[in-house]
Structures are given as structure tokens and as C-alpha cells.
């Protein structure tokens, strides 16, 4: 698991290279996150009108979020992760 706010520029550059090498854009991309349930609405807002699948943890403290989106470039994927990183305590899977 990767806490988005803890990553550096080098990590993002490497991730973008991997995206460009392994994905033929445009392509459907699967985003998965875990977020404290109290911050779910903030994370949902990152995805606009795209359908979001949510599942609460057994105690309800955390929620897993899964979203499939059509992405046209690695820059778009990075932009979504960057926007999600603005949500407090979000974790990318």
C-alpha cells in the first residue's frame, strides 16, 4: 500500500514510465483506494460523475473505493492520483 502524500518526484517519474511502457492509451484504468469513512465524500469528489464502488470495513472506520475510468494518457492517471492525494489519509492500493 502506498500513502500518496509520502511519495517523491522520483517515484512519480518511475510510475509514469511504467504506465507508458505497460498500457496502451486510451485504456480503462482501475483505481483503488482506502480512506477513512469520514473522508469518503472528499475522495468521491475526485471522480466526478464516474461510478464509484465503495465497501465499508467491518467496523465502518474505513472504506475501500474502486473506480474504473477511461484514461487517455499517463498524465491523466497521474492527475487522478494527485487529486486523490489531497484527501486526508487516503491510501492507494
Secondary structure by P-SEA (a helix, b strand, c coil): ccccccccaaaaaaaaaaaaacccccbbbbbbbcccccaaaaaaaaacccbbbbbbcccccbbbbbbbbbcccaaaaaaaaaaaaaccccccc
